[in-house]
Amino acid sequence: MPQDWLPDSDELRQAADYCVRQRHPNLRIWRTGKDRLICKVWFGAEPPPLKPPQKTTSRFRETDSKRVQTMWSGDNQSWCRWDAVTGDYVVAPELNSES
């Protein structure tokens, strides 16, 4: 495949795959390497359509129930508390007062 076709190679593969399937339903166009498309025979059932992976991380919580409510800030050299209004940790004067 010429180098100037590489940015459009996905569209080229899909178009070639469509034409090849019209010729014979068991033929498929596959990408091999960075600059090659090849025609192969496909045996078996149609593969399911690709789905984007679901994000299951709990990094972004909808509630603050499990969030650490206080933490030490090395930047400010002080204790901070979680502020739900700003969505960030803020300096907590009540935790930093020296008694």
C-alpha positions in Angstrom: 0.0 0.0 0.0 1.5 3.4 -0.9 2.5 5.5 2.1 0.1 8.3 1.3 -2.8 5.9 1.5 -2.0 4.9 5.1 -4.1 7.6 6.8 -7.2 6.3 5.0 -6.3 2.6 5.3 -9.3 1.8 7.5 -11.7 3.2 5.0 -9.9 1.4 2.2 -10.0 -1.9 4.1 -13.8 -1.5 4.7 -14.4 -0.7 1.0 -12.3 -3.6 -0.2 -14.0 -5.9 2.3 -17.4 -4.9 1.1 -16.5 -5.6 -2.6 -14.8 -9.0 -1.7 -17.9 -10.1 0.3 -20.1 -9.5 -2.7 -17.8 -11.8 -4.7 -17.9 -14.6 -2.0 -19.4 -14.4 1.5 -16.5 -16.3 3.1 -13.7 -13.9 2.0 -12.5 -11.1 4.2 -9.9 -8.3 3.9 -7.5 -8.1 6.9 -4.8 -5.7 7.8 -1.4 -7.2 8.2 1.5 -5.1 9.3 1.4 -1.4 8.9 1.1 -1.1 5.1 -0.6 -4.3 3.8 -4.1 -5.5 3.3 -4.6 -9.2 2.5 -7.6 -11.3 1.5 -8.3 -14.4 3.6 -11.0 -17.0 3.8 -13.2 -16.8 6.9 -14.6 -20.0 8.4 -17.3 -20.0 11.0 -20.0 -17.7 12.2 -19.8 -13.9 11.9 -17.9 -12.3 14.7 -19.9 -10.0 16.9 -19.5 -6.3 16.3 -16.8 -4.6 18.2 -18.0 -2.7 21.3 -16.0 -0.1 23.1 -14.8 -1.3 26.5 -17.0 -0.3 29.4 -15.3 1.8 32.0 -15.7 0.1 35.4 -13.3 2.1 37.4 -14.5 3.7 40.6 -12.1 6.6 40.3 -14.8 9.1 39.5 -17.4 8.5 42.1 -20.9 9.8 41.9 -21.1 10.2 45.7 -18.5 11.2 48.2 -19.3 8.3 50.6 -16.0 6.5 50.1 -13.8 9.5 49.5 -11.0 10.3 51.9 -12.3 13.3 53.8 -9.0 14.7 55.0 -5.5 14.6 53.6 -2.1 16.2 54.0 -1.0 18.6 51.2 2.7 18.7 50.7 2.3 21.8 48.5 0.6 23.8 51.2 2.2 22.0 54.1 -1.2 21.7 55.8 -4.2 19.5 56.3 -7.0 19.7 53.7 -10.6 18.6 53.7 -12.8 17.5 50.8 -15.1 20.3 49.6 -18.1 18.8 47.6 -19.0 22.2 46.3 -15.7 22.9 44.5 -15.0 19.2 43.9 -11.5 19.5 45.3 -9.5 19.5 48.5 -9.2 22.8 50.3 -7.1 23.9 53.3 -8.9 23.3 56.5 -8.0 25.9 59.1 -9.7 23.9 61.9 -7.4 21.0 61.3 -4.3 23.1 61.1 -4.7 25.1 64.3 -2.0 24.5 66.8 -3.4 23.9 70.3 
